[in-house]
Amino acid sequence: MPREMHRWVIDSIADHVAVIEVDGAAMVRLPQWMLPRRATEGQVLHAKHEVDRNGQRSVLTIEIDEVATAAAIDASNAQVDAIRKASAPHDPGGDVKL
């Protein structure tokens, strides 16, 4: 069976529909029931797609990747911290006054 591996990130889940970022590019919508039961927003998933030799059967295996999820959260937190530090000289913080 030829096999393809893909990295999915759960962008959002609402009304039993998940919005998934596929390989850092396309966004797709899937019924939530297709995902692992413990899947939540922000998690990284590994999707393995296999097709049999005669093209009559397609199998999709979706697994939560806890290590990749933790790394993605750490990278996101670091990015937010860097933005805060860069904007600190120009933004005193506090309430916005109109």
N, C-alpha and C positions, 0 to 999 in steps of 0.2 A: 504494500500500500504506500503510495506517495504521501508524504507528510509535510504539512506546513505548520509553523509555530507563529503565533501572533501575541502581541502585548496589548491587552485591553486595560483601560482605566475607567472605572464607573464614575461618570460625571454627575449623574443625578438619578434618583428613582422617585417617581410620582405616579399615582394612580395605576400601580402595577406595571409600569413601563420604565425600563432602564435606558438611559442615554449613555452610550459607550464610546469612548475615544479609542479608535483602532490604530495601533502602530503610530501614534502621535500625529495622525492626519485626519482621516475621515471620522465623522460622528454618525453612529447608527443607533436606531431604536430597536429594542428587543423586549419581548414580554419578560417580566421579572421572573416568571417560573422557569425560564431557561437557565438562570444563574444558580450557582450554589446557594443553598438556603441561608447561609450566614453572610452572604455578600452584602456589602453596604457601600454607600457613596464614598468615593476617594480610594477605594481599594484597587490594587493592581491584580489583574487576572492573567493567567496564561491560557491561551486557547490553542488547542492542538486539533488540526483538521486533517483527517485521513480519508482518502477515496480508494475503493478497491480497484483492482487491475482493470476490470471491465467497465468501471464507471457507474455501476448499478447501486452502490452503497456509499454513503457519506457519513462519517462519524465525527462529531465534534465533542471534545473533552475540555471542560472549563474548570480550572483550579484557581483557588485564591493563593496568591504569592505573598505570604506575610513578610518575608525579608524585603522584597521589592517595595511593598507598601510602606514599611517603616523607612526605607531609604528615600522614597518619594516625599514622605511627610517631613523628614529631616531637611531635604533639599528645599522644600517649599518654605519651611520656617527660616532657613538661612537666607533665602531670597527676600522674605518680608523684613527680616532684621536689617539686611543691607539697604533696603529701600528706606527704612525708618532712619537709619544712620545718615544716609545721603541727604535726606530731606530735613534733618534736624536743624542745620544752620539757617534754613529759610522758613521753617515752620515752628513757631514757639509753642504750639500745642494749645490745648484749651478749647473753649467753646467758640463757635463761629458767630461773629457779630455782623448783623446785616444793617 
